[in-house]
Amino acid sequence: MKRLVILFLMTITSVACKSEKKEEVNLEENRAKSYDQNDGFVTMKGEFVYYADAAVFQTANEIYGVVIDDNMHQLEAQVKPLKKEATDMVPVTIRVRKFEKPKGEEGWPFRVEIKEILKVEAPDPNKEDVIKLAN
């Protein structure tokens, strides 16, 4: 009987002493979920630049005009500290709504409207694809 009571108390003590694990938010996992959403938006990786009154997003194969709205300004705020010059392009991964530009307007054939900013990366300092003119 004594052994049964001791065994019972040890079982209750061990069950009661389990610590609760806090759930940590995994940003990479959330980004991966964003890729898999079936909401009509497209995940694109490329380079972004906003200069004066025009924003451009360039992938490996295409160049897009970017709709200037609050999300574009948020992206510009995240990109700005990574630029050395105002015309530097910064690598980003974004979710966008892609559409054709209205007929009669000038600009790139397609536009993108930024819906979600997934990742902003620092530009590669060793990249030598910029031509600078000197006097």
matplotlib code that plots the C-alpha trace (Angstrom):
import matplotlib.pyplot as plt

x = [0.0, 2.8, 4.5, 1.3, 0.9, 4.5, 4.1, 0.9, 2.6, 5.6, 3.3, 1.3, 4.5, 6.1, 3.0, 2.5, 6.2, 6.1, 7.0, 5.0, 6.9, 6.4, 5.7, 8.3, 7.3, 9.3, 9.6, 11.0, 8.1, 5.6, 7.3, 7.1, 3.4, 3.0, 4.5, 1.8, -1.2, -3.7, -5.0, -4.1, -1.0, 2.5, 5.7, 8.5, 12.2, 14.1, 15.6, 13.7, 14.4, 12.3, 13.7, 11.8, 8.4, 9.0, 9.4, 10.7, 10.9, 13.3, 13.5, 16.0, 13.7, 11.3, 11.1, 7.9, 6.5, 5.4, 2.1, 3.0, 0.9, 1.4, 3.0, 5.5, 6.4, 6.9, 9.2, 11.1, 11.5, 13.0, 15.3, 16.6, 19.1, 20.7, 21.4, 24.7, 23.3, 19.8, 19.7, 21.0, 18.7, 18.1, 17.2, 13.7, 11.2, 7.6, 4.0, 2.4, -0.7, 0.6, -1.4, -1.0, -0.6, -3.6, -3.4, -2.3, 0.0, 3.7, 5.9, 6.7, 4.2, 3.3, 2.9, 2.9, 1.1, 2.9, 0.7, 3.2, 6.9, 8.6, 12.3, 14.7, 18.4, 21.5, 22.9, 26.0, 28.9, 31.0, 28.5, 29.9, 27.0, 26.8, 28.3, 29.4, 30.3, 33.2, 34.4]
y = [0.0, 2.4, 1.7, 2.4, 5.8, 6.7, 5.6, 7.6, 10.7, 10.4, 10.1, 13.2, 15.2, 14.3, 15.2, 18.5, 19.5, 19.5, 22.9, 24.5, 25.3, 28.8, 28.8, 30.9, 32.6, 31.3, 34.0, 31.6, 29.2, 32.1, 33.2, 29.6, 29.6, 32.8, 31.1, 28.4, 30.7, 30.3, 33.9, 35.0, 36.9, 36.0, 35.7, 37.4, 37.8, 40.7, 44.1, 47.2, 50.9, 54.0, 57.3, 60.6, 59.7, 56.2, 52.8, 49.8, 46.1, 44.0, 40.2, 38.1, 38.2, 41.2, 44.8, 46.0, 49.4, 49.4, 51.0, 53.8, 53.2, 52.7, 49.2, 50.6, 53.4, 50.7, 48.8, 52.0, 52.7, 49.2, 49.5, 53.0, 52.2, 49.5, 51.9, 53.7, 55.9, 56.9, 54.9, 51.6, 48.6, 46.3, 42.6, 41.9, 39.1, 40.3, 39.1, 41.1, 41.4, 41.5, 43.2, 44.9, 48.7, 50.6, 51.3, 54.8, 55.2, 55.1, 52.8, 49.1, 46.7, 45.1, 46.6, 45.1, 46.2, 45.1, 43.2, 41.7, 42.3, 39.0, 39.7, 42.6, 41.8, 43.9, 44.4, 42.4, 44.9, 42.9, 43.1, 45.0, 45.6, 49.4, 51.8, 55.1, 58.1, 60.3, 63.6]
z = [0.0, 0.9, -2.5, -4.3, -2.6, -3.3, -7.0, -7.3, -5.8, -8.1, -11.1, -10.1, -9.4, -12.7, -14.7, -12.8, -13.3, -17.1, -18.4, -21.1, -24.3, -25.7, -29.4, -31.3, -34.5, -37.4, -40.0, -42.7, -42.1, -42.5, -45.7, -47.0, -46.3, -48.2, -51.3, -51.2, -50.9, -53.6, -53.7, -57.2, -56.2, -57.5, -55.5, -57.3, -56.6, -58.2, -57.7, -56.7, -57.1, -56.4, -57.7, -57.8, -59.0, -60.6, -59.1, -61.1, -60.2, -62.3, -62.4, -64.4, -67.4, -67.2, -66.0, -64.4, -63.4, -59.8, -58.6, -56.2, -53.0, -49.3, -49.7, -52.2, -49.8, -47.0, -49.3, -50.1, -46.4, -45.8, -48.9, -48.3, -45.6, -47.8, -50.7, -51.2, -54.0, -54.8, -58.0, -56.4, -57.0, -53.9, -54.1, -52.7, -52.6, -52.8, -53.5, -56.2, -58.4, -61.9, -64.7, -68.1, -68.2, -69.5, -73.2, -74.1, -71.1, -71.4, -69.4, -69.2, -70.7, -67.3, -63.8, -60.4, -57.3, -54.1, -51.8, -49.3, -48.6, -47.9, -47.8, -48.3, -48.8, -48.9, -52.4, -53.3, -52.9, -55.5, -58.3, -61.2, -63.4, -63.0, -65.5, -64.0, -66.1, -65.0, -66.3]

ax = plt.figure().add_subplot(projection="3d")
ax.plot(x, y, z, "-o")
ax.set_aspect("equal")
plt.show()
